[in-house]
Amino acid sequence: MAKALVLEKVRELSLRDIDLDQKVGPDDVKIKIDTVGVCGSDVHYYTHGRIGDFIVKAPMVLGHEAAGVVVEVGSNVKTLAVGDRVCMEPGIPDLSSRASKLGLYNVDPAVVFWATPPVHGVLTPYVVHPAAFTFKLPDNVSFAEAAMVEPFAVGLQAAVKAGIRPGDTAVVTGAGPIGIMAALAALASGCSRVIVSDLVDEKLAIAGRYPGVSTVNVKSQKLVDAVNAATDSWGVDVVFEASGSPRAYDGVQALLRPGGCLVAIGMPIEPVKLDISSLAAKELRIETVFRYANVFDRALQMIASGKVDLKPLISETFPFEQSIAAFERAAEGRSTDVKLQIKL
């Protein structure tokens, strides 16, 4: 039995003991959790009880953005040792699956992902995880930063899918945590500038602190006008859609240069209509993002190198005993909040 933050049902959380399997196999490590980020998906399960076909049908431990210290290693583990500071990639694929062999393990139907029903998450003092998906932290990366590697990996996956080349320009629609991280990943991957759009001035102010980022509030200015002014009406090389709003796709083709790329990161709750003819007339490319594959270690190294500074995005840290308050705060959706964290 272990104490954990348990989602009992929609809008009902408890801090209580729960029976968790924490047996260390030969290829596993046991980790004492230090810091866990509160993700939008965690909050969505709390407020709605489901995301698409993933439905919470039984009590589930929340949390999947985590960092901690190795306290036990399996007999086959050679890459990690007791005392190592680590962060963990939360999805465990079937490495023998066809998807994994193609390098697409993030879309392996058999993937086991923390805090995705019915799999328990990591808002509990100790977890067991495969060493292959556990990464030693460089000395200059704090636990708080390490717990941000997971969401930053989503932004980096988007940048990789976009095929960014040095000097590219990009638009990010949506200045939430993933939108800002997509902007930072794009800049670190070679973009010379990124335009971030949103409806909320406070969120845009946070994004606009970073060099290379300019902002547009689409309530007061048309995004296409800002793009045309910045590119001499040529269009940007990449649009990252990170808001999840179906309306963000209205006229998106006008933002892109011929041959540009639209990367869909946010997941709309209703179908989106796209004018295929206008997309084809520019030979625009469409890419989609679902979590990430083969970028987690790269995301960590980019943070360690100083190319990406995520510390300004941490809005507040709650002690484990106040985990429920952290989720209630996250569910409020305060405009000044980017990332809330819980320290165990």
Disulfide bonds with the S-S distance in Angstrom:
none
